[in-house]
Amino acid sequence: MKLVLLSGGSGKRLWPLSNDSRSKQFLKVLEDEEHHLQSMVQRVWHQISNVGLADSTVIATGKSQEDMIKSQLDNQAGLIIEPYRRDTFPAIALAASYVYSVQKAALDEVVAILPVDPYVDDQFFTRVQDLEEVVQNSNTELALIGVTPTYPSSKYGYIVPTSEKSSNEYRRVSRFTEKPSEEQAASLIEDGALWNCGVFAFKLGYIISILEEKGIPTDYEELLKQYETLPKISFDYEVVEKTKDIVVLPYSGYWKDLGTWNTLTEEMATSQIGKGVISADSENIHLINELDIPVTVLGANNLIIAASPDGILVSDKEASPRIKELVGEFENRPMYEERRWGWYRVLDYTKLEEGKEVLTKRIGIDEGKNLSYQLHDYRDEVWTIIKGEGEFVLNDEIRSIKTGDVIQIQAGDKHAVKAITDLEIIEVQTGSQLIEEDIVRLFMSWKEIEDHVLSTKKAY
């Protein structure tokens, strides 16, 4: 059995901590068994490892989340990188082509698809394993997991099974109802409906045959080249609604979608993360502060206060799901990102009258990690080393750097840095186009960089 975790999201519902590069699954606001902060994706990966599924699992994601996943999972997960942001049908098509043409899985191999961020107990993933037997023994085209509802919610979609009882655990699916009213939901629950948690499985051959019918390449490399031409459409609309033979496997354990601030704070083990004070007469307050300035809360009730370099949110908890409607108007670049080598935070951005821009960042590089050997076409940079020691390469020359050093990098200069100890840098960029895309990467690993520098010296 192969597992594909879908990692996407636009980062709007948990603004300002989430943004276009740091979606909700990467926020470190939950606690592990040792009371260390962890993200949803770290929690899920740990659970998958607990039930022995990590080696057969890949994560399908976009380029903007690649570094974040590598950093948080310490490069343990296999990744399928979408070259463009599309929707769940193209993402699953790409994943199926990868399992088929790269991993060389047989057409009768069972593939399970699930979100990267469900809040569940380990029993849920044992139930996911049960899907393999269901698909193999039921002759169904799709098998889903349906969560036994605990209350009539209008936030979730519902799977309505047929009245026909099966001798097995699974039930045939009659229809789907998407986000009904609470009154309709109560009626659906009486009829045995289950919450749709977005988990389903199929034989690889079923999806491969659909791709062939649509003229979509089943070879992974070929599909990557044509990926931009695929329709932006969900798997539900393109496949599930057109599939006649579907079964659902009930799951009665704990499941929750932590997609909004009010649901997320219900599962946080602490009411405060970061600098600040919550007065004793304040009730049901959650404060999450990523800034280096304190936030004080006095005599308030039922609030979520979240502060990050991207912005500040103060919201009644019940009203917090509406944040997506408001922040859709913001077009600011992400001000904080995690990368495979560490993190960066934007401290200041100014656009000058003569068309020049100035951007100031604080960059943290983890011990032993390095930035790629790279150059920029449209900007100059000045680095001030404020913490740690490292090695710095400028135009094929390597030297040591330490706290207090100031380095000037002109547009077109080839440069890279490796952290000997945890390294922090204040970087001031000046130029006409201060965008992340203004980068030409020459070598990624430090060994490649060292070998290149050595070969250059030998040439002379």
C-alpha positions as CSV (number, residue, x, y, z in Angstrom):
1,M,0.0,0.0,0.0
2,K,1.2,3.5,-0.9
3,L,0.2,6.6,0.9
4,V,0.2,10.1,-0.6
5,L,-0.2,13.1,1.7
6,L,-1.5,16.2,0.0
7,S,0.1,19.4,1.4
8,G,-1.4,22.6,0.0
9,G,-3.3,25.6,1.3
10,S,-3.2,29.3,0.7
11,G,-2.5,30.2,4.3
12,K,-5.5,32.6,4.8
13,R,-7.6,31.0,7.6
14,L,-4.8,31.2,10.2
15,W,-3.5,34.6,9.2
16,P,-1.2,36.2,10.3
17,L,0.9,33.2,11.3
18,S,0.1,31.4,8.1
19,N,0.9,32.8,4.6
20,D,1.3,31.6,1.1
21,S,4.5,29.7,2.0
22,R,3.7,28.7,5.6
23,S,0.2,27.2,5.6
24,K,-1.6,26.0,8.7
25,Q,0.1,22.5,8.7
26,F,3.5,24.2,9.5
27,L,2.6,26.3,12.5
28,K,4.4,25.0,15.6
29,V,1.6,25.5,18.1
30,L,0.8,21.9,19.2
31,E,2.8,19.8,21.8
32,D,4.4,16.4,21.5
33,E,4.7,13.8,24.3
34,E,7.8,15.7,25.6
35,H,6.0,19.0,25.6
36,H,8.0,20.4,22.7
37,L,6.1,22.5,20.2
38,Q,5.4,20.8,16.9
39,S,3.4,21.4,13.8
40,M,0.5,19.4,12.3
41,V,2.7,17.9,9.6
42,Q,5.3,16.9,12.2
43,R,2.6,15.3,14.3
44,V,1.1,13.4,11.4
45,W,4.5,12.2,10.2
46,H,5.2,10.9,13.7
47,Q,1.9,9.0,13.7
48,I,2.5,7.5,10.3
49,S,5.9,6.3,11.5
50,N,4.3,4.8,14.6
51,V,2.1,2.5,12.5
52,G,5.0,1.6,10.1
53,L,3.8,3.5,7.0
54,A,6.6,6.1,6.7
55,D,8.6,4.2,4.2
56,S,5.7,3.8,1.8
57,T,4.5,7.5,2.1
58,V,5.3,10.5,-0.2
59,I,4.1,14.1,0.2
60,A,2.7,15.9,-2.8
61,T,3.2,19.7,-2.5
62,G,4.1,22.8,-4.4
63,K,7.5,24.5,-4.8
64,S,6.8,27.1,-2.2
65,Q,6.4,24.5,0.6
66,E,9.3,22.2,-0.4
67,D,11.9,23.8,1.9
68,M,9.4,24.0,4.8
69,I,8.7,20.3,4.7
70,K,12.3,19.3,4.3
71,S,13.2,21.4,7.3
72,Q,10.4,20.3,9.6
73,L,10.7,16.6,8.7
74,D,14.5,16.6,8.6
75,N,14.4,15.3,5.0
76,Q,12.8,12.1,6.0
77,A,9.8,12.3,3.6
78,G,9.8,11.6,-0.2
79,L,8.4,14.6,-2.0
80,I,6.5,15.0,-5.3
81,I,6.8,18.7,-6.3
82,E,4.1,20.3,-8.4
83,P,5.8,22.8,-10.7
84,Y,2.6,25.0,-10.7
85,R,-0.3,25.4,-8.2
86,R,-3.3,23.6,-9.7
87,D,-5.9,21.6,-7.7
88,T,-6.3,18.2,-6.1
89,F,-7.0,16.3,-9.4
90,P,-3.7,17.4,-11.1
91,A,-1.9,16.8,-7.8
92,I,-3.2,13.2,-7.5
93,A,-2.6,12.6,-11.2
94,L,1.0,13.6,-10.7
95,A,1.3,11.4,-7.6
96,A,-0.2,8.4,-9.4
97,S,2.2,8.8,-12.3
98,Y,5.1,9.0,-9.9
99,V,4.0,5.8,-8.1
100,Y,3.5,4.1,-11.5
101,S,6.5,5.2,-13.6
102,V,9.1,6.1,-11.0
103,Q,8.4,3.7,-8.1
104,K,7.3,1.0,-10.7
105,A,4.3,-0.1,-8.6
106,A,1.9,-2.7,-10.1
107,L,-1.5,-1.6,-11.3
108,D,-3.2,-3.5,-8.5
109,E,-1.2,-1.6,-5.9
110,V,-3.6,0.2,-3.5
111,V,-2.9,3.9,-3.2
112,A,-4.4,6.0,-0.3
113,I,-4.8,9.8,-0.5
114,L,-5.2,11.9,2.7
115,P,-4.6,15.5,3.8
116,V,-1.3,16.2,5.5
117,D,-3.0,17.8,8.6
118,P,-5.8,15.8,10.2
119,Y,-5.9,16.0,14.0
120,V,-6.4,12.4,15.0
121,D,-5.1,9.6,17.2
122,D,-2.9,6.8,16.0
123,Q,-6.0,4.6,15.6
124,F,-7.0,6.7,12.5
125,F,-3.9,5.6,10.6
126,T,-4.6,1.9,11.5
127,R,-8.0,2.5,9.9
128,V,-6.3,3.9,6.8
129,Q,-4.3,0.6,6.6
130,D,-7.7,-1.2,6.6
131,L,-8.5,0.5,3.3
132,E,-6.1,-1.8,1.5
133,E,-8.1,-4.9,2.3
134,V,-11.4,-3.1,1.5
135,V,-10.2,-2.1,-2.0
136,Q,-8.8,-5.5,-2.7
137,N,-11.8,-7.5,-1.5
138,S,-14.8,-5.3,-2.4
139,N,-14.1,-4.8,-6.1
140,T,-14.9,-1.2,-5.6
141,E,-13.4,1.7,-7.6
142,L,-13.0,4.0,-4.6
143,A,-13.0,3.4,-0.9
144,L,-13.4,6.3,1.6
145,I,-13.1,6.8,5.3
146,G,-16.1,8.4,6.9
147,V,-16.0,9.8,10.5
148,T,-18.9,9.1,12.8
149,P,-20.3,12.5,13.6
150,T,-20.4,13.8,17.1
151,Y,-22.7,16.7,16.4
152,P,-24.6,18.2,13.5
153,S,-22.0,20.4,11.9
154,S,-22.5,22.7,8.9
155,K,-18.7,22.9,8.4
156,Y,-18.2,19.4,6.9
157,G,-19.3,17.4,3.9
158,Y,-21.3,14.3,4.5
159,I,-21.1,10.8,3.0
160,V,-24.6,9.1,2.9
161,P,-24.4,5.3,2.8
162,T,-27.1,3.1,1.2
163,S,-29.6,1.5,3.5
164,E,-28.3,-1.9,2.3
165,K,-26.3,-3.5,5.1
166,S,-23.1,-5.2,4.2
167,S,-21.7,-8.3,5.9
168,N,-18.3,-6.4,5.9
169,E,-17.4,-3.3,7.8
170,Y,-17.7,-1.0,4.8
171,R,-21.0,0.4,3.3
172,R,-21.9,1.3,-0.2
173,V,-22.2,5.0,-0.8
174,S,-25.5,6.5,-1.9
175,R,-24.6,10.2,-2.3
176,F,-22.6,13.1,-1.0
177,T,-24.0,16.3,0.7
178,E,-21.6,19.3,0.9
179,K,-21.9,21.5,4.0
180,P,-25.6,21.3,4.8
181,S,-27.4,23.5,7.4
182,E,-27.3,22.2,11.0
183,E,-30.9,21.1,10.6
184,Q,-30.1,19.2,7.5
185,A,-27.0,17.7,9.1
186,A,-29.0,16.4,12.0
187,S,-31.4,14.6,9.6
188,L,-28.4,13.2,7.7
189,I,-26.9,11.9,10.9
190,E,-30.2,10.1,11.7
191,D,-29.9,8.4,8.3
192,G,-26.4,7.2,9.2
193,A,-24.4,9.8,7.3
194,L,-20.6,10.2,8.0
195,W,-18.3,13.2,7.9
196,N,-16.2,13.2,4.8
197,C,-12.6,13.6,6.0
198,G,-11.0,13.7,2.6
199,V,-9.4,10.2,2.8
200,F,-9.9,7.7,0.0
201,A,-8.1,4.8,-1.7
202,F,-8.1,3.1,-5.1
203,K,-6.1,0.6,-7.1
204,L,-3.4,2.4,-9.0
205,G,-4.8,1.0,-12.3
206,Y,-8.1,2.8,-11.8
207,I,-6.5,6.3,-11.9
208,I,-4.0,5.3,-14.6
209,S,-6.8,4.3,-16.8
210,I,-8.6,7.6,-16.2
211,L,-5.4,9.5,-17.2
212,E,-5.1,7.4,-20.4
213,E,-8.7,8.1,-21.3
214,K,-8.1,11.8,-20.9
215,G,-4.9,11.8,-22.9
216,I,-2.9,12.8,-19.8
217,P,0.7,11.3,-19.7
218,T,1.2,8.5,-17.2
219,D,5.0,9.0,-17.2
220,Y,6.0,11.2,-14.4
221,E,8.7,13.3,-16.2
222,E,6.4,13.8,-19.2
223,L,3.5,14.9,-17.0
224,L,5.7,17.4,-15.2
225,K,6.4,19.0,-18.6
226,Q,2.7,19.3,-19.4
227,Y,1.5,20.0,-15.8
228,E,0.7,23.7,-16.5
229,T,-1.9,22.6,-19.1
230,L,-3.9,20.4,-16.7
231,P,-7.3,21.8,-15.7
232,K,-7.6,23.5,-12.3
233,I,-10.2,21.1,-10.9
234,S,-10.7,19.1,-7.7
235,F,-10.5,15.3,-7.6
236,D,-14.0,15.3,-6.1
237,Y,-15.5,17.0,-9.2
238,E,-13.3,15.2,-11.8
239,V,-13.3,11.7,-10.4
240,V,-15.4,11.0,-7.3
241,E,-18.7,12.5,-8.7
242,K,-18.3,10.4,-11.8
243,T,-17.4,7.1,-10.0
244,K,-20.4,4.8,-9.7
245,D,-19.0,2.1,-7.3
246,I,-17.8,3.7,-4.0
247,V,-17.7,2.3,-0.5
248,V,-17.1,4.0,2.8
249,L,-15.3,2.6,5.9
250,P,-16.6,4.1,9.1
251,Y,-14.2,5.5,11.7
252,S,-15.5,6.2,15.2
253,G,-12.4,7.6,16.8
254,Y,-11.2,11.1,17.3
255,W,-10.9,13.4,14.3
256,K,-10.9,17.2,14.0
257,D,-10.2,19.7,11.3
258,L,-7.9,22.4,12.9
259,G,-8.6,24.8,10.0
260,T,-9.6,27.9,12.0
261,W,-8.3,29.8,15.0
262,N,-11.2,28.7,17.3
263,T,-10.7,25.0,16.5
264,L,-6.9,25.2,16.7
265,T,-6.8,26.9,20.1
266,E,-9.1,24.1,21.5
267,E,-6.2,21.7,21.0
268,M,-3.3,23.9,22.1
269,A,-1.8,22.7,25.4
270,T,-0.8,26.2,26.4
271,S,-2.7,29.5,26.2
272,Q,0.4,31.6,25.5
273,I,3.4,31.2,23.1
274,G,5.9,34.1,22.9
275,K,6.4,37.3,24.7
276,G,3.5,38.8,26.6
277,V,1.2,38.9,29.6
278,I,-2.4,37.8,30.1
279,S,-4.0,39.3,33.1
280,A,-5.6,37.1,35.7
281,D,-9.1,38.5,35.1
282,S,-8.9,37.6,31.4
283,E,-10.7,34.4,30.4
284,N,-10.4,32.0,27.4
285,I,-7.6,33.9,25.8
286,H,-5.0,32.5,23.5
287,L,-1.9,34.6,22.7
288,I,0.6,33.6,20.0
289,N,3.3,36.1,19.5
290,E,6.2,35.7,17.1
291,L,7.5,39.2,17.4
292,D,10.3,40.4,19.7
293,I,8.0,42.9,21.5
294,P,5.6,42.0,24.3
295,V,1.8,41.9,23.9
296,T,-0.3,42.6,27.0
297,V,-4.0,41.5,27.4
298,L,-6.1,43.0,30.1
299,G,-9.6,42.1,31.2
300,A,-10.6,40.5,27.9
301,N,-12.6,37.3,27.2
302,N,-12.8,34.8,24.3
303,L,-10.1,36.2,22.1
304,I,-7.4,35.0,19.9
305,I,-4.4,37.4,19.6
306,A,-1.8,36.4,17.0
307,A,1.1,38.5,16.0
308,S,3.8,37.8,13.4
309,P,5.9,39.7,10.9
310,D,3.0,39.4,8.5
311,G,0.5,41.2,10.7
312,I,-1.5,41.3,14.0
313,L,-4.9,39.7,14.5
314,V,-7.2,40.4,17.4
315,S,-10.5,38.4,17.1
316,D,-13.4,37.0,19.0
317,K,-12.8,33.2,18.7
318,E,-16.2,32.5,17.2
319,A,-15.7,35.2,14.6
320,S,-12.2,34.0,13.7
321,P,-13.3,31.8,10.7
322,R,-14.2,35.0,8.9
323,I,-10.6,36.1,8.7
324,K,-10.2,34.5,5.2
325,E,-12.8,37.0,3.8
326,L,-10.8,40.0,5.0
327,V,-7.1,39.0,4.4
328,G,-7.9,38.1,0.8
329,E,-7.4,41.8,0.1
330,F,-3.8,41.8,1.4
331,E,-1.2,41.3,-1.3
332,N,1.9,41.6,0.9
333,R,4.8,39.2,0.4
334,P,5.4,36.5,3.1
335,M,7.4,38.2,5.9
336,Y,8.5,35.0,7.5
337,E,9.6,31.7,5.9
338,E,11.2,28.5,7.0
339,R,13.7,27.0,4.6
340,R,15.7,23.8,4.3
341,W,18.7,25.6,5.8
342,G,16.9,27.6,8.5
343,W,14.6,30.7,8.4
344,Y,14.3,34.3,7.5
345,R,12.2,37.2,8.7
346,V,11.6,40.5,6.9
347,L,12.4,43.4,9.2
348,D,11.7,46.4,6.9
349,Y,10.8,47.2,3.3
350,T,11.0,50.6,1.7
351,K,10.4,51.8,-1.9
352,L,12.4,54.9,-2.7
353,E,11.3,57.7,-5.1
354,E,13.9,57.0,-7.7
355,G,12.6,53.4,-8.2
356,K,15.0,51.7,-5.9
357,E,13.9,49.3,-3.2
358,V,15.5,48.5,0.2
359,L,14.7,45.3,2.0
360,T,16.1,44.2,5.4
361,K,16.1,40.6,6.6
362,R,17.2,38.7,9.6
363,I,18.4,35.3,8.4
364,G,19.1,32.2,10.6
365,I,21.2,29.3,9.2
366,D,21.2,26.1,11.2
367,E,24.6,24.6,12.3
368,G,26.0,22.5,9.4
369,K,23.5,23.9,6.8
370,N,24.4,26.1,3.9
371,L,22.9,28.5,1.3
372,S,23.4,27.5,-2.3
373,Y,26.1,29.0,-4.4
374,Q,24.1,31.7,-6.2
375,L,24.0,35.1,-7.8
376,H,21.5,37.9,-8.2
377,D,20.9,40.0,-11.3
378,Y,19.1,43.0,-9.9
379,R,20.2,43.6,-6.3
380,D,23.3,44.3,-4.1
381,E,23.5,42.9,-0.6
382,V,25.3,43.9,2.6
383,W,25.6,41.2,5.3
384,T,26.3,41.9,8.9
385,I,27.1,38.7,10.9
386,I,25.4,39.1,14.3
387,K,25.8,35.5,15.7
388,G,28.0,32.5,15.1
389,E,30.8,31.4,12.8
390,G,30.8,30.1,9.3
391,E,32.5,29.8,5.9
392,F,31.8,32.3,3.1
393,V,32.4,31.9,-0.6
394,L,32.7,35.0,-2.9
395,N,33.5,34.5,-6.5
396,D,35.3,31.2,-6.0
397,E,37.2,32.3,-2.9
398,I,36.5,30.7,0.5
399,R,37.1,32.5,3.9
400,S,36.0,32.3,7.5
401,I,33.4,34.6,8.9
402,K,32.4,35.5,12.5
403,T,30.2,37.8,14.6
404,G,30.8,41.4,13.7
405,D,32.0,40.8,10.1
406,V,30.4,42.9,7.3
407,I,30.3,41.6,3.8
408,Q,29.4,43.4,0.6
409,I,28.0,41.5,-2.4
410,Q,27.4,43.2,-5.7
411,A,24.8,42.1,-8.3
412,G,26.4,39.3,-10.3
413,D,28.7,38.1,-7.5
414,K,28.7,34.4,-6.9
415,H,28.3,33.7,-3.2
416,A,27.4,31.1,-0.6
417,V,27.7,30.6,3.2
418,K,27.9,27.6,5.5
419,A,27.1,27.7,9.2
420,I,29.8,26.2,11.4
421,T,27.7,27.1,14.4
422,D,24.1,28.5,14.3
423,L,24.6,31.6,12.2
424,E,22.5,34.8,12.1
425,I,22.9,37.6,9.5
426,I,21.3,40.9,9.0
427,E,20.9,41.3,5.2
428,V,20.2,44.6,3.5
429,Q,19.2,44.3,-0.1
430,T,19.1,47.3,-2.5
431,G,18.0,47.2,-6.1
432,S,15.3,47.6,-8.7
433,Q,13.6,44.1,-8.2
434,L,13.7,42.7,-4.7
435,I,12.0,39.5,-5.4
436,E,12.8,35.9,-4.3
437,E,12.8,34.8,-7.9
438,D,15.9,37.0,-8.6
439,I,18.3,34.1,-7.9
440,V,20.5,31.9,-10.1
441,R,21.6,28.8,-8.2
442,L,24.9,27.3,-9.3
443,F,25.4,24.5,-6.8
444,M,23.3,23.3,-3.8
445,S,25.5,21.2,-1.5
446,W,28.6,22.5,0.2
447,K,30.7,19.6,-1.2
448,E,29.7,20.6,-4.7
449,I,30.8,24.2,-3.9
450,E,34.1,23.1,-2.4
451,D,34.8,20.8,-5.3
452,H,34.1,23.7,-7.7
453,V,36.3,26.1,-5.9
454,L,39.1,23.5,-5.8
455,S,38.8,22.8,-9.5
456,T,38.9,26.5,-10.2
457,K,42.2,26.9,-8.3
458,K,43.7,23.9,-10.1
459,A,42.8,25.5,-13.4
460,Y,45.0,28.5,-12.6
